[in-house]
Amino acid sequence: MLQTEFGVHGTLTPLVSERDQNFRVETADGRVFVCKIANASEPQQASEFQLAALLHIEQQDCPVATPRVQRNIVGGTVASLAADAAICRCRVVSYVPGNLLSSVTLDNDLAAQLGTSAAHLDLALQGFAHAGQPQELPWDPRRAGALRDILQYTSDVRLRDAVRACIDDFETRVQPALAGLRHQVIHADLNPDNVVIEASGKLAGVIDFGDMLHAPLVFEVAIAASYLRPGPGRDVLEWIEPFVAAYQSVLPLQDGELALLFDLLRTRLAATISILNWRAAVRGAGDAYSRQNLLGESDAPGFLEGLDALGRDKFFDRIRKFIKNN
């Protein structure tokens, strides 16, 4: 398919993916691509939404590198591949070189770079709209209530109660305010496996636009911040403060958005804990995605505990003070 549809021939290496089947493709002349084969149940508009967003970003003056869409031999962006009785949609994008943020030691400078890059990416996506943007994804914070249906897969009773409290707080404190927030298309998954770092330590780019949402802008900040976890015995806001301040310097959040950040951050952690435990139970021990992510997210419960210990008021006061002083 790659050769006949895209004129690309090379060595294929499987990549771990949540819903799709992806391959790293390296050609004999040194070019590198990613071939993304969408699962057969994905709506056509969802694939087109992702491609259209990448093409839109290409037209903006965005300093953040993103995958470039590769045209097929007839000038299109998608090819079809038969898989048993189903037809899967395939696309090819350029490979963003570098190391994943998850493979390096995070520090204040990298956290600030992430904040700046996230803001520039959101600026580039402002004004973009597409028919495929109303995606229904379990990771969408607005669907936090649905997490109650899978809480039983989190076996630790104390952790399960903490996750339930996050859902309760979202429904009482955040949900009523959502309609009044600024909305736009956002990446919605700036986790360390979707951020690429150069050998010099500079943030190189952002990948994997499969979880994009048209949602409140502040969701972008909360989702990314939920992965900035310093670890036991350290200040829970050590990397969140420079991240938010850097984002704020490029694309300022409003006070009402900042006031919801604590509960939105906890909502994302609640989703991370409950969805990964559920998927691990359903897919079994042999699933590569579940194994990789349960290991990578092992610090999520401790981070949630640290945030709960800090509390909403202290979180908000410290973030506002850090922004003011920086």
C-alpha positions, -999 to 999 in steps of 0.1 A, spaced: 0 0 0 28 24 9 46 18 -23 16 18 -47 -4 46 -30 23 69 -16 54 59 -36 72 52 -3 93 20 2 113 13 33 117 -7 65 87 -8 88 89 -7 126 57 -11 146 48 17 170 27 13 202 -7 29 198 -39 32 218 -64 27 191 -47 25 157 -18 6 141 12 28 133 46 22 117 79 41 115 90 39 79 126 45 70 136 46 33 169 36 18 178 72 12 173 81 49 139 97 49 116 88 78 78 88 79 50 75 101 23 54 85 -9 56 105 -36 30 99 -68 41 116 -89 14 133 -119 4 111 -144 19 135 -130 54 133 -154 77 114 -140 91 82 -145 126 94 -122 119 124 -93 111 102 -100 141 80 -102 163 110 -66 154 121 -52 158 86 -70 192 81 -56 204 114 -20 195 104 -25 212 71 -39 243 88 -9 245 112 15 243 82 0 275 69 5 293 102 37 310 115 40 284 142 75 278 158 65 243 170 73 215 146 45 191 138 42 162 115 38 172 78 11 155 58 25 135 28 4 134 -4 -2 102 -22 6 97 -59 -27 112 -70 -24 142 -47 -47 130 -20 -39 125 17 -56 91 24 -54 56 11 -76 26 19 -64 -8 31 -85 -40 34 -83 -57 67 -104 -88 69 -140 -76 62 -132 -40 71 -116 -11 52 -91 10 71 -80 45 62 -43 51 60 -23 83 60 14 91 60 31 120 78 67 131 83 86 118 113 96 145 138 132 135 149 144 137 184 139 121 218 106 119 235 101 141 266 94 109 285 129 97 280 147 127 295 148 143 329 124 171 332 134 204 347 121 240 351 134 251 317 118 222 298 85 228 317 86 264 306 95 254 270 65 231 270 43 260 282 55 283 255 51 256 228 16 247 239 5 283 237 20 288 202 3 256 191 -30 268 204 -25 302 187 -19 283 154 -51 264 159 -72 295 166 -99 299 140 -96 263 127 -129 244 125 -138 211 109 -169 189 106 -150 161 123 -142 180 155 -172 167 177 -152 136 187 -164 113 215 -133 103 234 -131 88 269 -103 112 277 -125 143 271 -128 160 306 -164 168 298 -171 130 299 -158 127 335 -191 114 347 -187 83 325 -156 73 345 -179 61 373 -188 31 351 -153 18 352 -142 27 387 -145 -9 398 -113 -17 378 -93 5 402 -87 -21 429 -72 3 455 -102 14 475 -85 46 488 -74 56 453 -109 48 439 -124 71 465 -99 99 455 -108 95 419 -145 96 427 -140 128 446 -123 143 415 -154 134 394 -177 149 420 -157 182 421 -157 184 383 -195 180 382 -202 206 409 -174 231 403 -164 229 367 -193 216 346 -216 246 353 -189 270 341 -179 253 309 -204 271 286 -188 305 295 -153 295 287 -133 302 255 -135 272 231 -113 262 202 -96 232 187 -68 220 210 -42 192 208 -57 178 241 -29 153 248 4 170 254 18 141 274 55 133 275 52 107 248 38 133 224 65 159 229 99 156 211 131 170 224 163 178 204 197 164 216 205 200 227 176 199 252 154 222 232 118 213 226 116 202 190 80 195 183 46 179 191 32 147 176 1 126 177 -30 147 171 -54 118 175 -71 131 206 -78 166 194 -110 183 207 -130 214 202 -131 222 238 -124 249 264 -89 263 259 -79 258 295 -82 220 290 -50 222 270 -31 236 300 -47 213 325 -41 181 305 -4 190 299 1 201 335 -12 167 348 20 151 334 44 175 352 50 153 382 82 160 402 79 128 423 77 120 460 91 145 485 92 174 461 70 204 456 39 193 436 39 226 417 77 226 409 71 223 372 35 234 369 43 270 379 69 276 352 48 258 327 17 279 333 36 311 335 53 304 302 19 296 286 5 327 301 33 349 286 22 339 251 -15 332 254 -29 346 287 -56 327 305 -85 345 321 -90 345 359 -120 323 355 -100 298 335 -72 298 360 -97 293 388 -108 260 373 -72 247 366 -69 227 399 -101 207 394 -94 202 357 -59 189 364 -74 164 390 -100 154 365 -74 144 340 -56 124 366 -88 107 375 -93 98 338 -57 85 335 -60 63 366 -94 48 358 -91 44 320 -57 27 322 -68 3 350 -99 -5 330 -80 -11 297 -54 -32 315 -82 -54 329 -101 -57 296 -71 -62 273 -51 -84 295 -14 -86 305 -2 -91 269 -14 -57 256 17 -36 248 -2 -3 251 -15 -11 286 19 -24 299 37 7 286 12 32 300 6 16 334 44 17 339 46 53 327 17 65 347 27 48 380 33 82 396 -2 95 388 -18 84 421 9 100 442 7 132 422 -31 133 428 -25 128 465 0 156 465 -25 180 448 -52 170 472 -29 177 501 -20 212 487 -57 221 482 -75 243 457 -70 277 474 -32 273 479 -29 260 443 -46 290 428 -28 315 451 6 301 442 -1 300 405 -13 336 404 17 348 425 42 329 403 26 344 371 27 379 387 64 376 396 75 361 363 
